[in-house]
């Protein structure tokens, strides 16, 4: 294996069937060394099965699994040299923290001095120095997660797979662990393939995201690109909140609710009709006679206002009974709109796209 290929991951047309059901259908992707890559999707989209084929727990019916430039399709898990972090942590209750972290090295019969040094290094990275002699029952959920992470990195694997590792943690602890996992992966130069159904988690941690739908990759790219330039209505709706308004092509513009002439940004699909996409935070709201921003403008009436702390989310009814969500920053001096108020919504052309219905 050449040094430049260490940590590289590739799937070439991998397919997995269970009876008549195809759960992963011809997935291909290439992940360069050191990238934090996330498989994101709803339950049943095939993301965990894809990760299991990478790990060797599930064998692909078609295609190839390439790790570090080598074909590992038929190699069992133990021979793939991967680190793994599971949702349930899989900590051995009869072993203390140090013994749990040391387990991969113990199985490989590494020298005792090397094991001790690497365990100390891993525990320092996850901030568990001093916890060596504690058992799982004496640890919080966050501490158990750190033990699982330390065990995954103790052998300095070039590739680490993570399957919903933060699912059991509360929101604040999840955020702190997201930051720590990303920082550790950068320090070690490790390639991470991460599975989650949490959109915010994927956006926070990933260098690239692959959104899966029914066993296929619906879209793949950097978080901001996928979020702001979705290629399908499924991607737009799954990755955060999205307004999807019935619309049709009208020359170089789009006819929106009530036939209002609107502009869609470059790169929008050339569909004759479909759904006009715009994110709620891209929509500005003003009183009916107030100043508007952007090329697109729609009159409407506030139906509901929700205080979410840093933003106020408005549900505004526009022509033909269509509803538009608008997130307004809760800033100093920002006027509030009450249900029943007549308002005008506006947004920039480049913040919207016409997607196939």
N, C-alpha and C positions, 0 to 999 in steps of 0.2 A: 504493500500500500504506500503510495507516495504521500509525502508530508502535506502536499496541497489538497489531498482528497480526504484527510482525516476529518471526521465530523460531517462529511457530505452525505446527504440522504436523497434517494430518488425512488419514486414509484413509477413503474412503467406499465400502464394499462391493467392495474390489479383489479380483479373481480372476485367477489365472494357470493356464493349462493347457498341458501339453506332450503333444500327441496326445490319448489317452483319459484321461491322468492329470491330475487337478486337484491342483496342488501348493500353491496358496493359494486358499482358498474363502470369498469374501465377507467379508474382514477389514475391520472398521471400528474406528477409534480416533481420539482427539483428544488432542494433546499441546500444552500451553500453552507460551508462550515461557519459556526458561530451565530447563526440566525436564530431568533426566537420566533417560531412559526406556530400559529394557532389554527386548529381545526374547530370551527364554530358551526353550530347548527342545532335544530330542535331534536328532541328525542326521536330516534328511529331514522335519522338522516344518514347514518353510516359512519359517523366520526369515530366512535369507539372501536368498531370493527376494523376500520382503517388503521388505527393505532395498534390494535392487537395483531394485525398482519405485520406491521413494522417490528413488533416485539417478538414475533414468532409463536405467540399463543394460539393464533389462528393461521392456518396455511391458505394461501391464495389459490383459487381454482384456475385462474389465468393471470398472466403478467409476471413481472419480476420486482423483487425488493432489493435495492442496491444500497449498501452501507459502506462508506469509505471507498467507493469505487469497486467493491466486490459484490458478487451475486450471493445474497444470503437467503434467497427464497425458500430453500429447503433446509436451512440450518436451524437447529432448535434454539430456544431462547438463551440457554446458557452459553452457547457459542457465539452470540452476537455482540457481547461486550457492551451492553447498554445499561444505563442507570434507569430505575423505574420508581415513580412515586404514584401511589394509588389513592383513591378517594378515602378508603377506610384505613389508610396508613400502614396496615399489615405489620404492626409491631408485635414482636414475640413477647407475651406477658411473663414468661419464665426467665427472660434475660433482662439485665439492667440496660441503661442507656448506652453505655460504652460497648457492651456486648452486642446490642442491636446494631449499632453503627458499624462495628467491626465485622459483622457477619459475612459480607461479600468477600472480605480479605481472608477471613478464617477459612472459608470454603476453598479458596484458592491456595491455601497453605502458605500465605506470605510470612516472612520472618516476623517474630514477635516485636522486635524493635521498630520495624516499618509499620506494623499495625498500630502500635501505640502512638507513633508520630502522626500518622494520617488521621487517626480518630481524634486526636487533640486538635489538629488543624481543622477538621470538618466541624467539630463542635464549636470552635472559636468562630468560624464563619457564620454559623446559625445562632450564635449568642447563647450557647448552652454549656459553656465552660463552668464546671462546678456541679453539674447534674449527672456526672458519670455513673454514680452508684444508685440512682433512682430507677424505679420500675414504672411501667405504663400507668398503673393505678394511682401513682403519685404525681402524675403530670396532667396539666390542662390540655384541652384540645389543641391549642396553638403550639404548646410544647411538644406534643406528640407529632404534630405535623412537621416541626423542625427536626425531630429525630428521623423521620422518614426521609426528609430532604438530605440530612447529613449522610444517611446510609446510601442514598443514591449517588452522592458525589464523592464518597470517601475513596473510591478507586480511581478517581480522575477519569471517568469515561468521557469520550469525546461527544457522545450523544446521550441525552436524557429524555425519557418519555414521561409525561405527566398526564394522568387521567383524572380530571375534575378534582385536583388535590385540595382545593379550598372550599369545597361544597359544604362541609360541616361547620365552618367557622362563621362567627357573627360578622356583620358588615365592616365594622371598624378594624377588626383583626384581619379580615380578608384584605383590606387595602394595604395594611402594613406588610403582610406577607407577600402581596403582589410586588411591592417595591423591593423587598429583600430577595425574592427569587430572581427578579430581573437583574439586580445588582450582582448576585453571586454568579449567575450565568455569564455576565460580562467579564467579571474578574477571572473566571476560569476559561473563558473563550469557548464555552460549551454550546453545542447545538441543542436547542430545546424544541421538542414537538409537544405541544400543549393542547389538550382537549377540554373544551368547556361549552356550556350552553348560555353562559353569562356574557351578554354583549359588552357591558361596561368593562368587564375583566379583560376581554379580548382586545378592546381598543386601548386600554391602559398599558398592557404588557407587550404587545406583539410588534415585531418588525414587519411581518406580513400575516394576513388572515386569509384562510380559505373557507368560504361559507358553503356548507354542504346541504343539499336538498335531494331527498330520495336516492341516496347512494351516489350522487354525482356532485362535482364542484360547480356551484352556480356562479361563483365569482371569486377571484383571488387577486390580492394586491395589498399595498400598504394600507393601514387602518383609515387614514384620512381619505384616500382615493375611493375605497370601497364605501365609506360612509357618505361622502359627498357626491359620488358619481356612480350610483347603483346602476346596474345594467338590466335588472328585472324588478318587477313589482315585489316579488318575494324577498329579494335582498333589501330593497328599500324599507319594507315593512318589518322585516326581522331585525335589522340592525338599527335599533332605536325607533323613536316615533317618526312617523312620516305622514304628510298629507298627500293623498293620491286622488286627484280630482278628475272626473270624466272630462275628456277633451278630444278634439280632433284637429287635424291639420287644416290650416286656412291660409294657403299661399306660403309666405315666409313666416307666418305667425301661427298661433294656436287659438282655437275657439274654446273658451272655458265655460263655466256655468253661466247660463243665461246668454250664451253667445258672446260674452265679453272677449275682446281681442287681447291676447296675452302673448308674451315672448318666452321662448324656451332657450336655454343656453346651448352653446356649441357642444357637439358630441351627443346630443339627444338622438334617440332612435328615429329613423325616418318612417315611422308607422303612420298610416293615414288616420288612425284614431287609437286612443288608448287612455292612459292615465298621466296627468300632469303631476310630477313629483316636486315637492319642496318641503324642507325640514321646518318644524315649528319655530326654531330659534332664528331662522332666516326671515321670518315674516314680521314686519313692523305693524304696530297698531296705533291708530290715532283717532281722535274724535271725528265724526262724519265730515265736519268742515275744516279739519286740521290739515297740516302739511304732511304729505306722504313722501316716502323714499322709494327709489327704484322704478323700473320701467313698468312693472305690473301693478295693477290696483283693482281691488274689488270692494264694493260696499257690502256691509253686513250688519247683523245685530248680535250682540253678546247674548249667548244662551246660558253660559256657565263660566264662573271664574274660580280657579283653585289656587290657593296659596301654598306654594311648595318650598318656601324658605327663600332661596336665592332668586327664584323666578315666580312669576304669576302666570299660570297657564289659562288661556282663554279659549273657550269653544265658541266659535262665531259661525252663525248660519248665514250663508250667502245665497245667491239665486238658485232656483230649482231644488231647494232644500238641502243642498250640499253643505257640509260642515268643514271648517278650516280650524286647525289648532294653531295657536300663536303663543310662544313663550316670550314674555317680556321680563327683562331684568328688573329685580326689585331694588332699584337704585334710589339714591336720595333725590327727592323731588319728582319722582316718576309718577304721573297721574294714574289712578286706578279706575278701571271701568267696571260698572255694575251690570248684572243681567238686565237686558232690556235696552241698554244704551246702543244708539246708532253709531257705528264706527266705520273706518275705512282701513283695509288691510293693504299692504304693499310689500313687494320684494323685488330683488334684482333679477334680470333675465338669466344671468349666469348661475343663479342658485336653483334653477328648476330644469327639469328634463322631461321629455315626453317618452313614456315607457309603454311597451306593449301591454295590453290589458291581460 
